[in-house]
Amino acid sequence: MRDATGADTDSADLRYDGGTPQPGGPARQQPAGPPRRRLLHTGAALAAGAAGGALLSACSPSAARSVGADGRIIVEMWHGQADTGRKAIQALVDDFNRRQSRIRVDAGGGGVVADAMLQKVTAALAAGSYPDIAYIFGADLARVARSPRVVDLTGSLRGTAHWPHFWGSVRDAVELNGQVRAAPAVLDSLCYVYNRKLFRQAGVPYPKAGWTWDDFVRTARLLTDPRRGTFGTSWPGTGDEDTVWRLWPLVWDLGGEVIAPDGHSIGFKDVGERALDTLARLAADKSVYVDPKPGAEQMHQVFIGGRMAMMATGPWELPDIVDGEVDYDVVPLPTYSGRPCTIAGPDTWTVFDNGPERSRAAVEFLRWLGDPAQDVRWALGGGSLPLSRATAARPEWRRHSARTTGLPVFTAALNTARVRPVHPAYPQISQAVGEAVVAVLLGRSSPAEALRSCAEKADAALLIPR
């Protein structure tokens, strides 16, 4: 690949996993990626609900300057990235600024990390002084898009050459009511990472694509050993979105939806009990480590410490797993139907109206950033997956993927990945589902009881006019 200066750096952003050769090939390498991504915090989204009036009240463009001293149109970008992600986006911004003389993107970052961006943007909209571009979690987009300051990008992005090549999950994550309300920013997918050493010690065959959820429950039971303090698998037990988003692939695989087609009720009343029953079986077997702390930090440490056999996670976790010298591999999620299904958590670049000049300049930059030639640099440097099939086909990504154990599985999973609905009631639905999942995992409710309680709360949220 090439770095931001164009120099050849095939291994510049890679580090070895201890130099141990893997069967069938040379020593594998792994990107020095950013800290683990947090996809959507329900608490943050609900907090935005209390500020819904503020989102709608901003009615005048920001008073910030539109043209700098050098005569360029200024585009202010709040990216919320830290560490390697910040360096990667800054390198791309610097490249864009060098390539032309009309626009200057100021990637100051916004002074907060992505987890706090929703509150920051909400306050900025209320004050009437907001950026041109901000990094918004995909599941928060529906709330933010209620503001009249959010620019409709339908005409600007759907006509680009690379729009048809974006994964379906990427396009779905930025569309609301038939309009494109943001540009794609970051992408991931959910698969199972497993500890090969624990499988060998237990004499259990490695999991393979096409395995079933029954296979998964049985395997987790066989790999649980109280004497050694090892668990078959794990699940976050805080009830936040990290708890919830892992359940949606089970619901979709069974033919359910998050929201019913009529929009007035949840779409998983018929299948939710079976999905929750899978968790109840894990809990009954005592084969699931229920992480009581936000961020799932403890379960990640248990896995990296060699005391957990299987963990559902995304590609952001691979650098820590490699650092921990875990003998690992990756397999797609199990299935009920035999049809592969997973979830992706795309995030967005949302554009805010500071006047037509700045809006057009912001869109021009984002169109450039989404082109595969730039997207591959962002994926490699920022530690995410390619936004499009065209990016995944580029030689830089193919070389990188071939050197990274399990990364091709995460990328291939994008072919069947779905996303959470872009809907303003989603945070309330998530909260109800999170309570149900935790109740089942801790044995406080049966799957049927938990689902009934969840349906009452979620359906009530969907009936509130928005």
LOLORO-550503 format. One record per atom (N, C-alpha, C, O): x, y, z. Coordinates in pm, whole numbers, plus 50000, padded with zeros to 5 digits. Layout:
// residues N
XYZ;...
// end
This chain:
// residues 466
500834988150000;500005000050000;500875012450000;502105011450001;500245024249999;500975036750007;500465044950124;499285044650159;501425052450184;500975060850294;500485074250238;500355075850117;500225083750327;499635096350283;500555104250191;500095112850116;501845101450194;502765108650107;502955101749974;503615107049885;502395089849960;502535082349835;503695072649837;503935065849737;504435071949948;505575062849954;505105048649974;504065046350036;505845039049922;505505025049940;505735021150086;506825022950140;504685015750150;504785011950291;504014999150314;503094998950396;504364988550244;503594976150251;503434971050393;502434964550424;504394973750480;504264968650616;504354979750720;504524977050839;504244992250676;504435003250769;503385003750878;503695007450992;502154999950846;501105000750948;500734987051003;499644985051055;501664977650990;501394963951035;502384960251144;503494965451151;501944950951229;502894945651325;502734930551329;501644925351307;503824923551358;503804908951357;503144903551483;503194909751589;502534891851469;501904885351584;502914876251653;502624864651683;504104881651678;505114873851746;505994865851651;506934859251694;505684866451519;506504859751421;506254844951408;506994837951339;505194839951474;504924825651469;504244821951338;503164827251309;504824813151258;504174809451132;502844802551158;502714794451250;501844805951076;500554799451081;500544787750983;501254788150882;499764777551010;499704766150918;499314770550778;498344777850760;500084765950681;499724768750542;500194782050491;499814785850380;501004789350565;501414802250513;502474808650600;502884802850701;502934820650562;503974827650636;503414833650764;502224832650794;504304840050839;503864846850961;502804857050927;502964864850833;501724857051004;500624866350980;500934879751045;501694880551142;500334890150988;500514903451043;499164909351076;498124904751028;499184919951158;497934925751203;498084940851212;499104945751259;497074948251167;497164962751172;497224968051313;496574962951404;498004978451330;498044985351459;496844994651466;496995006751453;495664989051487;494414996351476;494125004851598;494885004851694;492995012151594;492615020851704;492015012951817;491765000951803;491785019551932;491095012552040;489725007651994;489195012251893;489164998152068;487904992052030;486835002452005;486685011852084;486085000951897;485005010151866;483815007451955;483504995851984;483155018052000;481885016852070;480825021551972;480855033051928;479885012951939;479035015451823;477885024851848;477675034251772;477135022551952;476045031751987;475765030152133;475555018952181;475765040952205;475445040452346;474025045252363;473715056852338;473145036152406;471745039452416;471545051352508;470685059852481;472315052152616;472155063352707;472395076552637;471675086252662;473405076952550;473675089452478;472535092952385;472145104552374;472005082952316;470915085652224;469675090252297;468965099152250;469405084252414;468245088452490;468425102552544;467475110252552;469665105952580;469915119552625;469595129452516;469115140452542;469885125452391;469575134452279;468085136552266;467645147052219;467285126452309;465845127952301;465365139552385;464455146752346;465995141352503;465595152352588;465945165652526;465365175952560;466915165452435;467335177752368;466745178752229;467245186352146;465685171052202;465095171052069;464695184852024;464835188251907;464175192952119;463805206552082;465005214552037;464915222851946;466155211952104;467355219152066;467795215551925;468255224051850;467645202851890;468015198651756;467175205851651;467655208951542;465935208551685;465035214651588;465045229851593;464545236351502;465625235451700;465495249851718;466525257951642;466295269651613;467665251751608;468705259351539;468195263451401;467865254851320;468135276151376;467515280551251;468355290551174;467915295851072;469555293351223;470405302651149;471775296651131;472285290251223;472405298451013;473715292550990;474745297551089;474615308351146;475765289451109;476855293251198;477485306251153;477585309051034;477905314051252;478505326951220;479995325651189;480655335751162;480525313651192;481945311651164;482285316151022;481435316650934;483555319551003;483985324450872;483815313750765;484025301850791;483445317850646;483305308650534;484545308250447;484795298350379;485325318950449;486515319950363;487705323650451;487635333150530;488785316150437;489975318850515;490825330050456;490505335450350;491905333250527;492795343850481;493445340450348;493865349350274;493545327550317;494145323350190;493135322950076;493465318749965;491905327250102;490875327549998;490155314449978;489285313549891;490485304350054;489825291450040;488545290850123;488415297450226;487595282750076;486385280050153;486765270650268;487375260150246;486385274450388;486725266450505;485645256050531;484455259250531;486065243550552;485155232750593;485625227650728;486715222150741;484775229650830;485135225450964;484625211250987;483455208250966;485535202451030;485215188251046;485465183651189;486565185151242;484415178151251;484555172151383;484565157051365;483515150851346;485745151051370;485845136851337;485785127751459;485435116051445;486115132551577;486005124551698;486945112751707;486765104151793;487945112051620;488855100551619;490005102651716;490385113951747;490555091651765;491695092151856;492815083351802;492595074251723;494015086351847;495185078051818;495365075851668;495465085451592;495415063151624;495695060451484;494595065251392;494865069051278;493335065251439;492245070351357;492415085151329;492165089751217;492835092651429;493065106951411;494195109451310;494085118051224;495265101751323;496385103351230;495965099951087;496375106650992;495155089551073;494735085150940;493855095650873;494055098650755;492895101150946;492005111050884;492755123950857;492485130650757;493695127650944;494455139850921;495325138550797;495475148150721;495915126850775;496735124750656;495905126350529;496375132150431;494685121150530;493805122450414;493385136950394;493345141750281;493065143950502;492695158150492;493855166250436;493645174850349;495055163650484;496225170850433;496415168350284;496745177550209;496195156050242;496325152650100;495285160250018;495605165949913;494045160350065;492985167549994;493325182449984;493175188549878;493765188250094;494095202550094;495225205849999;495255216849943;496165196649981;497285198949888;496855197949743;497455204149655;495835190049717;495465186949579;494725198249507;494665198249384;494165207649579;493395218349515;493555231249596;494065231049708;493105242249539;493335255349602;492045262449639;492085274049681;490885255749625;489615262449652;489075259849792;488395268349849;489395248149848;488795243749974;489895240250073;490925234550036;489665243850197;490575239550304;489755233150414;488945239650480;489965220050433;489285212850540;490075214350668;491275211650671;489405218650773;490015220050905;489525208450991;488405208751042;490375198251007;489985186151081;490415187551227;491215179651276;489865197351294;490215199551434;489715188651525;490235186851635;488705181251481;488235169751557;487045172351644;486285163151675;486835185051686;485685188351769;485955188351917;485095192051997;487155184151956;487505184452097;486925173252180;487095173152302;486235163552118;485675152152190;485895139652108;486095140351987;485855128052174;485915115452102;484535112252047;483545118652084;484455102251960;483195099151892;482075095851990;480915098951963;482405089652103;481375086052201;480595098152252;479425096952287;481245109852255;480615121952308;480155131452198;479715142552227;480255127152072;479955136151961;478475140151956;478155151451922;477595130951989;476165134051982;475815145752072;475135155052030;476285145352197;476005156352289;476645169352241;476045180052251;477855168352188;478565180152139;477805186652024;477635198752021;477365178551929;476645183751813;475285189351855;474865199851805;474595182351946;473305187151993;473435201052054;472635209952026;474445202952139;474665216052200;475045226552097;474615238052106;475855222551997;476275232051894;475095236551808;475005248251772;474195227251776;473005231051699;472125240651778;471575250051722;471995238251908;471185247151992;471785261051998;471065271052003;473125261751997;473815274552005;473925281451870;474265293251863;473635274251761;473735280051627;475155281151576;475415288751482;476085273851636;477485274051592;477955259651584;478355253751685;477915254051466;478135239751447;479085237551330;479295246651250;479645225551318;480615222951212;479915220551078;478685220251070;480705218950975;480165215150844;480005200050834;479095195250767;480895192650900;480865177950897;481085172951039;481955178051110;480295163051081;480515156851212;480345141751199;479565136851117;481095134551280;481035119951286;479875116051376;479905118751496;478845109751318;477645106051393;477445090951384;477475085251275;477245084451499;476965070251498;475725067551413;474775075351414;475755056551338;474675053651245;473305052951310;472335058051254;473215046851428;471915045551493;471455058451559;470325059151606;472295068651562;471895081951611;471445091151499;470935102051525;471645086951375;471395095851262;469945100651256;469695112251225;468995091851285;467575095651274;467255107351365;466495116251325;467805107651485;467535118751576;468205131551528;467595142251529;469445130451486;470165142351440;469515148051315;469455160251298;469045139151227;468465143551099;467145150951116;466635156551019;466595151251236;465405159251260;465705174251250;464805182251228;466965177751267;467335191851258;467265196751113;467745189751024;466695208351087;466675213850951;468055217750903;468235220850785;469035217650991;470405221150953;471135209550886;472195211650827;470595197250893;471235185750830;470955186150680;469805187050638;472015185450600;471905186950455;471465173650392;471985163050425;470515174550302;470065162850224;471105159950116;471355168350029;471705148150122;472785144550030;472325135449916;473145129849843;471015133949902;470495124449802;471035127249663;471595118349599;470885139449618;471345142849483;472855142849469;473385140849360;473545145249580;475005146349574;475715132949575;476775131649514;475155122849644;475865110249660;475335099049572;476115090849523;474035098449550;473505087349471;474015087549328;474025077149262;474435098849280;474925099549142;476405096749127;476925096849015;477105094249238;478545091749227;478805077849170;477975068749183;479955076349108;480295063549045;480425052449148;480155040849117;480835055749271;481065045149369;479845042149455;479875032649533;478765050049445;477575047249527;477035033049506;476745026349605;476885028149383;476355014449365;477265003649423;476824992449447;478535006949445;479484996949494;479534996249645;480124986849700;478935006149715;478865005149860;478084992549899;477124988849831;478494985950007;477734974750057;476304979350086;476074990950120;475344970250072;473954973750098;473744979150238;472954988350258;474444973450336;474324978150474;474784992650488;474245000150569;475794996450410;476295010250415;475235019850363;474975030150426;474645016650249;473605025450194;472405026350288;471855037150309;472005014950344;470855014950434;471095023750557;470165029950608;472325024150603;472645031350727;472575046450711;472475053550811;472625051550589;472615066050569;471325070950504;471185082850475;470375061850482;469125065650418;467995066050521;467885057250607;467165076250511;466025078050599;464865083450516;464965094050455;463765075850516;462575079850439;462905082450292;462395091950231;463775074050236;464095075050095;465125085550060;465435087449942;465655092550159;466655102950135;467985098950196;468035091950297;469075103450133;470415101150187;470735112550281;470905123950238;470805109650410;470975120250510;472395121550561;472655130150645;473315113350513;474705114250555;475555106450457;475035099350370;476875107750470;477815099950390;478395088750476;478585090750596;478685077150419;479275066250498;480635070150553;481415076950486;480925065750675;482205069250737;483025056950774;484165055750728;482485048050854;483225036650907;482325024350905;481115025550923;482915012750884;482145000450871;482824989150947;484054988550956;482004980051001;482514967951063;481474956851044;480444959050981;481744945151098;480774934151098;481034925551219;482094926451282;480064917151252;480154908751372;480354894251332;479574888751253;481394887951385;481664873651365;482144867951498;482244875151597;482434855051500;482974848951621;484474846651606;484934840451510;485224851851702;486644848851715;486764837351815;486114837551920;487584827551784;487694816251876;489164812851904;490054815251822;489374807252022;490704803552070;490994789152028;490434779652083;491874787551931;492174774351876;492784765051983;492514753051984;493594770752071;494254762652174;493224756052266;493344744252297;492214763552310;491194757952398;490404746952327;490034736952389;490144748652198;489444738252122;490284725552118;489764714552136;491574726952093;492444715252085;492514708152220;492444695852227;492654715952327;492754709952460;491494702152497;491564691852564;490344707152451;489074700452483;488734689452384;487764682152404;489524688152276;489244678152174;487974681052095;487314671852047;487654693752082;486444697952010;486854703151872;487784711251863;486194698851764;486544703951630;486344719051620;485454724651684;487174725451539;487014739851516;485664742451449;485224734351367;485004753551481;483754756951413;483994760551267;485064765351231;482994758051185;483084760951042;481884768950997;480824768551060;482044776250887;480934783850830;479764774450804;479944763250757;478554779150836;477374771050819;476944763750946;475934756750945;477704765451056;477304758951180;476004765151232;475654776351194;475304758051317;474004762451365;474114767951507;475124766151575;473044774851551;473034779751688;472964768051787;473464769251899;472364756851748;472414744851833;473854740051847;474294736351956;474594740151735;476014736651739;476754745951835;477604741551914;476434758751827;477114768751910;476864766052058;477804765952138;475604763852095;475284761252236;475994748652286;476544748452396;475984738352204;476654725852242;478164727852255;478784722952349;478734735152161;480184737652165;480564745952288;481564743152353;479754756152319;480044764352437;480014755952564;480834757952653;479084746552571;478984737752688;480224728952699;480774727252808;480674723252587;481834714252588;483124721652625;484054715552679;483184734552596;484394742252621;484364749752753;485284757452783;483344747552832;483264753652965;483814743853068;483384732253074;484754748453150;485384739953250;485544747853380;486494755553393;484624746153475;484704753753600;486014751553675;486484760553745;486594739753663;487844736953735;488974745953685;489804750553763;488984748353555;490014757053498;489574771553492;490374780453461;488324773953523;487824787653515;487654792453372;487854804353345;487294783453280;487144787253140;485664787053101;484884778753149;485314796353014;483934797652964;483894794552815;484864796452742;482724789652772;482554787152630;482414799952549;482954800952439;481674809752605;481444822152531;481084833252628;481264831752749;480564844452576;480284856152660;479164864352598;478774862552483;478644873452680;477644883152632;477684895152727;477724893352849;477674907352674;477624919052763;476324919052843;475264916152789;476404922252973;475234921553058;474804934753117;474204935053225;475114945753049;474754958853103;473434964153049;472904973953101;472904957852945;471644962352888;471764973752790;470744978752743;472984978052759;473154988952663;473194983352521;472914971552500;473534991852424;473484987452285;474484976352256;474264968452164;475554975752332;476514964852313;475864951452347;476204941152288;474934951652441;474154939652473;473164936352362;472954924652329;472564946752304;471414945152214;471804941252073;471194932352014;472814947952017;473044946451873;473444932251834;473294928151719;473964924551932;474344910651905;473134901551887;473244890751830;471954906051936;470754897851923;470104899051787;469424889751743;470284910351719;469544912651594;469844902351485;468924898751413;471074897451468;471264886951366;470424874451392;469984868051297;470204870951519;469364859451550;467914862151507;467254853551450;467444874451537;466084878351501;465904878251349;464924872651298;466834884251277;466724884951131;466804870951069;466074867750976;467694862651123;467854849151070;466554841151083;466274832351001;465774844251186;464504837351209;463354843751132;462214839151143;463634854051054;462614860450973;461954872551037;461004878050981;462454876851152;461884888451219;462524901451175;463494901451099;461974912451223;462494925751197;462534933351330;461844929651425;463324943851335;463344952151454;461994959251469;461404959351577;461514965151360;460234972251357;459354965851250;459824963151140;458094963551283;457164957451187;456954966651068;457154978751080;456554961150954;456364969450834;455404981150852;455564991450787;454404979650940;453474990750959;454055001951044;453465012751054;455214999451107;455875009851185;455275012351322;455745021251392;454255004651362;453555007351487;453884997451598;453424999051710;454684987451568;455024977351669;456344970851631;456844972451519;456904963351726;458134956151696;457844944751599;456704940151589;458864940451528;458674930151426;459254916751466;459534908451379;459444914351598;460044901551638;459234894551747;459784886451822;457934897651757;457114890951858;457014875951833;456924868151927;457024871951706;456874857751673;458174849851687;458134837651706;459304856551678;460584849351677;461504853151793;462494846351818;461174863851864;462054868551970;462244858452082;463314857652141;461184850752111;461294841052219;462324830352185;463084826052272;462364825952060;463354815752023;464764821352030;465684814452075;464954833851986;466274839951996;466714841052142;467844837752175;465804845652229;466134846752370;466334833052434;467124831652527;465634822952384;465804809452438;467224804252415;467744796652497;467844808152304;469234804252281;470124809652392;471024802752439;469864822052435;470644827752545;470314820752676;471184818552760;469034817252694;468644810352816;469344796852828;469724792852938;469524789952718;470224777152720;471694778952760;472244770952835;472314789352708;473704792152747;473794795052896;474694790352965;472814802952944;472824806353087;472594793953173;473244792253276;471674785253131;471384773053207;472604763953213;472824757153313;473394763753106;474614755553102;475774761953177;476814755653197;475594774653218;476664782353282;477894783353191;479034783953237;477624783653060;478724784152964;478954798252909;479824800252825;478184808152958;478304821752908;478804830953020;478214831353128;479864838152992;480364848253085;479584860953061;479674866852952;478814865453159;478004877553146;478804889153204;479034889953324;479224898153115;480094909153155;479244920153221;478334925453157;479514923453346;478684933253417;479084947753396;478404956753445;480164950153323;480664963853311;480474969453170;480594961953073;480184982353157;480024988453024;481294987052941;482414987052994;481104985852809;482244984852719;482744970852698;483654968652617;482174961152769;482564947052754;484044944952776;484634935652720;484674953552857;486114952552877;486514939452945;487524933352911;485704935153042;486094923153117;486034910753029;486944902453035;485004909352948;484924897252866;486024897052761;486524886452724;486424908752713;487544909152619;488824904652688;489634897552629;489014908952812;490224904952885;490194890052918;491234883452916;489014884752949;488914870352976;489294862452851;489994852352860;488824867052734;489184860152610;490674861152583;491324851052554;491204873152591;492634875052562;493504867652664;494614863652632;492994866052784;493734858752887;493664843652873;494224836452955;492974838752768;492954824452741;491944816652822;492084804552837;490894823452876;489914816552958;488504817052897;487504814952966;488434819852767;487164819852696;487394814552556;488364818352490;486504805652509;486734798952382;486234806852262;486874806852157;485084813752276;484464820452161;483914834052205;483314835252312;484124844052121;483634857452152;483124864152025;483834864751925;481894869052028;481364876751915;481944890751921;481794897852020;482604894651814;483234907851811;483474911851668;483074904851575;484134923351650;484404928451516;485894929751491;486704926451578;486274934551373;487684935251338;488484944751425;489714943751432;487794954151494;488514963551580;489244956351694;490174961951752;488814943951727;489384936651840;490684929451804;491444925751892;490944927551674;492074919151634;493424924051685;494234915751726;493724937251685;495034941251737;495284936951881;496384932451914;494264938151968;494434934152107;494614918952118;495394914252201;493894911452035;494014896952037;495414892651994;496004883552052;495924899251892;497284896351846;498304900051953;499244892551980;498134911852014;499044915952122;499054905752236;500084903552300;497884899552260;497794889552366;498334875952328;498314866652408;498824874752202;499414862252152;498434850552161;498814839352194;497174853352132;496164842852129;496234835451996;496314841751891;496214822352001;496154814151880;494694813951836;493914805651883;494324822951747;492914825051716;492604822951569;493494822151485;491314822051542;490804822951406;489394828751415;488884831251524;488764830951300;487464837551293;486524829251210;486924823551108;485254828551251;484234821051180;482964829551175;482724837251267;482154828351069;480894835851065;479964831951179;480134821451242;478964840451205;477974837351307;477244824451273;477094821151155;476804817051374;475954805351347;474614809751286;474344821651273;473804799951248;472544803051182;471474793051223;471774781651257;470234797351220;469094788351237;468634782951101;468284771251088;468654791551002;468014788650873;468954782450771;468494777050670;470254783350796;471224779050696;471634790350603;472504788650518;470994801950619;471334813650539;472214822950623;471814826950732;473414826450575;474294835050653;473624848450683;472904854050600;473874853550804;473324866450843;474184872250953;474554865251047;474504885050943;475224891751051;474764906251055;473844910250983;475394913951140;475054928051155;476304936451132;477404932551169;476124947951070;477184957651053;476794970251131;475614973051149;477784977551176;477524989851251;478125001951184;479045007951238;477625005751065;478225017250996;477985030351071;476915032551128;478975038851070;478835052451122;478905062251005;479205058350892;478625074951031;478395084450922;479165097350937;479575101351046;479355103750822;479765117850817;478495125850784;477985125150672;478005133350880;476785141050861;477155155550830;478015161350896;476505161350729;476815174850683;475765184650736;474565181950729;476225195950788;475335206250843;475445219050760;476505222450709;474335225850748;474205237250658;474765249950720;474155255950809;475925254050672;476515266950706;476535275950583;477445284050565;475525274550499;475465282150375;475855273550257;476575263750273;475385277050137;475585268450020;477045266249983;477415255349940;477885276649999;479295275049963;479955264050045;480595255049992;479785265050174;480435255550262;479815241650249;480525231550257;478505240950229;477875227850212;478385220850088;478685208850091;478485228249977;479005222249853;480445217749871;480835207149822;481235225749942;482635222149964;482735209650052;483575201050028;481885208750154;481895196950242;481535184450164;482155173950181;480535185550077;480125174049996;481235170049900;481475158149879;481915179649841;483005176449749;484105168549822;484635158849768;484415172649944;485435165450020;484965151150052;485755141750040;483725149550093;483235136250130;483125126950011;483355114950023;482775132449896;482775124149775;484185119349744;484385107749705;485145128049760;486545124149740;486965113649843;487635103949808;486575115549968;486965106450075;486365092550056;486975082550095;485165091849997;484515078949978;484955071349856;484575059749838;485765077649772;486295070649655;487205059249702;487925061049800;487185047749635;487995036349680;489475039449701;490105033649789;490025048449622;491455051649637;491755057849773;492825055649829;490805065549825;490975071349959;490405062150067;490965060950176;489305055550035;488665046850135;489595035750180;489585031950297;490405030450089;491305019550128;492355024750225;492765017550316;492805037050207;493775042950300;493145045150437;493785042950540;491895049650438;491175051850563;490925038550636;491075037750758;490545028150561;490295015150623;491585009350682;491575003850792;492675010450610;493945005150658;494455013050777;494885007350877;494405026350767;494945034750873;494035035750993;494515037051106;492705035250971;491765036851081;491325023951145;490685024151250;491655012551083;491324999651143;489904995051122;489364987951207;489274999051010;487904994650983;487874986150856;488924982550803;486664983150809;486504975250687;486234984450569;485804995850590;486464979950446;486214988250328;484724991350315;483874982650338;484405003750276;483005007750262;482345001950139;481115001450131;483134997450042;482544992849916;483254980349866;484374977249908;482574973349776;483194961849711;484384966249627;485364958849613;484284978149570;485404983149489;486644985149574;487754982249529;486464990049697;487614991449787;488164977849825;489384976049829;487284968249854;487724954949894;488504947949783;489304939049810;488254951949658;488944945749545;490294952049515;491044946949433;490604963149581;491874969849553;493054961449602;492934954549704;494174961849533;495314953349572;495834956449712;496314947449780;495744969149755;496234972549889;495454965049996;496024959550090;494114964749979;493294957850078;493484942750068;493524935950171;493604937549949;493754923049933;495064918249995;495104907650056;496154926049979;497424922250042;497294922750194;497724913550264;496704933450243;496534935150386;495664924050445;495974918550551;494584920850377;493654910650425;494324896850427;494094889050520;495134893950327;495804880850320;496794879050434;497094867750472;497294890050488;498284889250596;497654889350734;498364887850834;496344891150743;495694893250871;494724881850900;493684880650835;495064873550995;494234862051028;492794866351058;492564874951143;491844860450988;490434862851015;489814874650945;488594875450934;490634884050898;490064896050837;489224892950712;488194899350693;489614883250627;488754880050512;487354875350554;486394877450480;487234869150671;485924864550718;485044876550752;483864876850716;485604886350820;484844898550852;484414905750724;483294910750716;485304906250626;484974913150501;483894905650424;482954911750374;484034892450414;483044884450342;481674885250408;480654884350340;481644887050539;480374887850610;479564900050568;478344900350588;480214910050510;479494922050465;478504918850354;477564926450332;478704907750286;477774903950179;476384900850234;475394902150161;476294896850360;474994893450418;474674901950540;473734898850614;475414912550561;475214920850681;474014930050664;473734935050555;473304932050775;472214941650781;472514952050887;473474950550964;471714962550892;471934973050991;470644975551069;469544972151026;470814981551185;469674985651266;468904996451191;469495004151114;467604997151212;466825007051138;467185021351177;467425024351294;467205030051078;467415044251105;466045049851143;465265054051058;465755049751273;464425053351322;464575060651456;465365056351540;463845071551477;464025079151602;463625071551728;464075075151837;462795061051716;462385053451834;463375042351867;463195035451967;464405040451786;465285029051810;465915029151950;465995018452011;466355040452005;466945039852140;466005034052244;466445026552332;464705037252237;463755031752334;463545016752311;463415009052406;463525012552184;463434998252154;464654991052209;464544980452270;465814996952187;467054990952234;467054989452385;467494979252438;466574999752455;466554998952600;465664987352648;466024980152740;464504985752584;463594974852622;464204961252592;464094952052673;464844959852476;465484947252440;466654944252533;466844932852574;467424954552566;468544952552658;468104947152793;468744938352850;466984952652844;466454947652971;466034932952959;466244925053052;465444929452845;465004915652825;466184906052818;466154895452879;467214909752745;468384901152730;469054898852865;469394887452899;469234909452943;469884908053073;469044899353166;469574891053239;467724901353164;466844893353249;466964878453218;466944870153309;467094875053091;467224861053051;468614855753088;468734844753142;469644863353060;471004858853090;471204856453239;471944847353278;470564864553323;470734863253468;469674854153530;469644852553652;468814848253448;467814839053500;466684845653575;465984839153653;466474858553553;465414865853624;464064864453556;463024866053620;464054861453427;462814859853351;462984848753250;464094846053203;461874842253216;461894832853105;461914840752975;461544852452975;462324834652865;462274841652737;460894847252705;460784858452654;459844839752735;458484844452705;458124856652788;457564866352736;458444856252917;458144867653004;458944879952963;458414891052959;460214878052934;461074889252896;460584895652766;460604907852752;460164887352672;459694892652545;458394900552562;458224911052499;457484895752646;456224903052669;456494916852726;455914926752680;457364917552824;457694930452884;458364939652783;458064951652777;459274934052704;459964941752600;458974947252499;459054958952462;458044939052454;457084943152352;456204954552401;455914963852326;455784953952527;454934964552582;455654977952578;455074987952535;456894978252622;457644990852627;458014995852488;457875007752459;458474986752402;458914990852267;457724995252182;457825005152109;456624988152191;455434992052114;454935005752158;454515013852075;454995008452288;454575021552338;455445032752281;454955043452248;456745030052270;457655040052213;457345042852066;457455054152020;456955032451994;456655034151851;455355041651827;455135046951718;454475042251927;453195049251909;453305064151940;452365071751914;454455068451995;454625082752025;454855090251894;455755086551818;454085100651864;454285108351740;455685114551739;456185119351841;456315114451620;457675119851608;457765129151488;458835134651461;
// end
